[in-house]
Amino acid sequence: MLRLDQITYRIGPRTLFDGASATINPGHRVGFVGRNGTGKTTLLGMLTGDIEFDSGTISVPSRWRVGITRQEAPDGPQNPVEIVLAADEELARLHREAETATDPHRIAEIHIRLHDKGASRASARAARLLAGLGFDEAAQRRPCHSFSGGWRMRLALAALLFTEPDLLLLDEPTNHLDLEATLWLENHLRHYRGTVLLVSHDRDLLNRATEETLHLENGKLTLYSGNYDRFEETRRMRLAQNENLRSRQDAQKQRIMKFVERFRYKATKSKQAQSRLKMLERMEPIPEHRDEGAVALTFPAPKPTLASPLLTTEDVSVGYDGLAVIKNLTLRFNGDDRIALIGANGNGKSTLIKLLAGRLAPMAGTIGKSSKLRVGYFAQHQADELDLAASPLIAMARKRPRDTETQVRAQLGRFGFGREKAETKIGDLSGGEKARLLLALMSAEAPHVLLLDEPANHLDIDSRQTLVQAINAFEGAVVMVSHDPHLIALTADRFWLVADGAVRPFEGDMDDYRALLASSGGNGAKAANGATGNDKKERRREAGERRKAVAHLKRELASAEAEVEKLEARREDLTRAIGYPALYHDQGDSANLITLQKNLGQVEKDLSAAEDRWAKAQGNWDAARP
């Protein structure tokens, strides 16, 4: 088994690991979670020996082979199958030695070992891995150097999986995958025979592929039984229990101090007072849990409201350098649509987003839209266009030159940039903070439609959940591309399949699409186009109609949840303020105290009404959802 015992690691004055310990049993699949920047990637480097820790021990069985995702992409003239086969160094060495060996005994040993490693099936296994990650037969024959960096990173992942290490360390393996390849990876990891330690912000991947969750927080490691959802539930219970114990301890401390202050100078009670003081000194404090939490994300409401459809296309063709990627495109979307684009990478999803955003002109056909339509376009590559020497405040002021500083800061505040972060150099921001800045800039003019191309990249799980809430609360239309199935499932009401140069509706939900991919070996376009049987088509049609009918209920539920959370936070702030000792001194601020008490009473009343609305919305959604 894998053991970590009292690991301590510091970077300058910052302590990433403070006596952290954990034990992972062989064959277990473990999700590794924690806030961005807490040290997850660092720990993977310790397990491979690339990073030396300050103290403690890490025990990995000597017979275990350890494999990890690397940032270096393969290159060269070899085709993908050759690259993947070469990753198994022992297999490659045995093949070379088999061509030159002359000793009969050694030849026999080589062939036995080749048989044990399944050498006769190696090429077919490599091809299946590549197909699952999106390399079709033609792509598998192309030279490696002809692929983009993202596809070569997929190739590196295929090579790692081919070697089947005893300890598989995966650090955000879906970063370069599309939705189809992500769903394939889920299934592959569920059947992996070795031990897996998976770092990911993809909630669905963690839920479907792991059976334990290792949580890194405040320099400590805690192993939870169950997938990510189970981890969240168990952790909430532990925190609630810890808070209850802390409150009881605080009350006990107050009682002890009252006794001491009352009797410490009375001869008959002084010994008892001293005894209680010693009891207080021995009492192990239970610290208050401080969770930074996900920052707020709020898209401004579009004004004025425009009549539907917001945009239409008629027989449009679009592409690059005179070659059409999508042909004969005829579609429309309305002001309340939530549309997810699905289909394998390279089929034109980003091209369609750019067309809708006005970044690509149509090669043929017509596009109709209101002259007042404002479009917000988000793409990860835009991070490369940011002025790293400027601050978010400067970047937003450039975007909105007529706004006052107060208005500029208000827009940044919608996306979690307080005064300090708003004045930080963009070059010093994390990947997640840059993504939030792009969202803030994209929505600065209160667009009627959000066009989101992989908006969740670089966001941690909590921030992704906040993004879900922001999208559901947005009053305009949304068209998105994402490899995060959880994000799509919770926000999209309609699906458009982009494949074979066309865009067509997919009548179903994520579970339907997942099932079609599984039944077709990962070819979503083929599955969607070739699905037969009236019952199956009718079931998908009905599912789509049911989802459309209850879409407003899902948005109402998200809005009610957000209102309850806002009022609960306000109640907590007021309760804390009322408990401030200075209000109760002889010359305390009685007027302020009365105001606080009145505000608390109103918040309690508003919270009760909001909870009633939430309960009603939850009941309506549970009863009506497909």
LINMO-V581120 format. One record per pair of residues at least 24 apart in sequence whose C-alpha atoms are under 6 Angstrom apart, sorted by the first residue. I is the first residue (numbers start at 1). J is the second residue. D is the distance in whole Angstrom. If there is no record, write none. Layout:
i = {I I}
j = {J J}
d = {D D}
This chain:
i = {1 1 2 2 3 3 4 5 5 6 7 7 8 8 9 9 16 17 18 20 20 21 26 27 27 28 29 29 29 29 30 30 30 30 30 31 31 31 31 31 31 32 32 32 32 33 34 34 64 65 65 66 66 67 67 68 68 69 73 73 75 75 76 76 77 77 78 78 79 79 79 79 80 84 87 88 129 132 133 150 166 166 167 167 168 169 170 170 171 172 172 178 178 179 201 201 204 246 294 294 295 296 296 297 297 297 298 298 299 300 301 302 302 302 308 308 309 309 310 310 311 311 312 312 313 313 314 314 315 316 316 317 317 317 318 318 325 326 326 327 335 335 336 336 337 338 338 338 339 339 339 339 340 340 340 340 340 341 341 341 341 342 343 343 347 374 374 375 375 376 376 376 376 376 377 377 378 378 379 388 388 389 390 390 391 391 391 391 392 393 393 431 432 432 448 449 449 449 450 451 451 452 453 453 454 454 472 473 499 507 507 507 508 508 508 546 553 557 560 564 567}
j = {25 26 59 60 58 59 58 56 57 56 55 56 54 55 53 54 219 219 219 220 221 221 195 194 195 195 195 196 210 211 196 197 210 212 213 197 198 206 210 213 214 198 199 213 214 215 215 216 166 165 166 165 167 165 168 169 170 170 152 153 144 145 144 145 143 144 143 144 141 142 143 144 140 159 159 163 158 184 181 176 194 195 195 196 196 197 198 199 199 199 200 345 483 483 460 461 486 286 462 463 416 415 416 414 415 470 414 470 474 446 475 446 447 448 334 335 333 334 334 369 368 369 367 368 366 367 365 366 365 364 365 362 363 364 362 363 501 501 502 501 476 477 476 477 477 478 492 493 479 492 494 495 479 480 481 492 495 481 495 496 497 497 497 498 499 447 448 447 449 442 443 447 450 451 442 451 452 453 453 426 427 425 425 426 423 424 425 426 422 422 423 458 458 459 476 476 477 478 478 479 480 480 480 481 481 482 555 559 525 540 541 544 540 543 544 626 621 617 614 610 607}
d = {5 5 6 5 6 5 5 6 5 5 6 4 6 5 5 5 5 4 5 5 5 6 6 5 4 5 6 5 5 6 6 5 5 5 5 6 5 6 6 5 6 6 5 6 5 5 6 5 5 5 5 5 5 5 5 5 6 6 5 5 6 5 6 5 5 6 5 6 5 5 4 5 5 4 6 5 6 6 5 5 5 6 5 6 5 5 5 6 5 6 5 6 5 4 5 5 6 5 5 5 5 6 5 6 5 6 5 5 6 5 6 5 5 5 5 6 6 4 5 6 6 5 6 5 6 4 6 5 5 5 4 6 5 5 5 5 6 4 5 6 5 5 6 5 5 5 5 5 5 5 5 6 6 5 6 6 5 5 6 5 6 5 6 5 5 5 5 5 5 5 6 5 5 6 6 5 5 6 5 5 4 6 6 6 5 5 5 5 5 5 6 5 5 5 5 5 5 6 5 5 6 4 6 5 5 5 5 6 6 5 5 5 5 6 5 6 6 5 5 6 6}
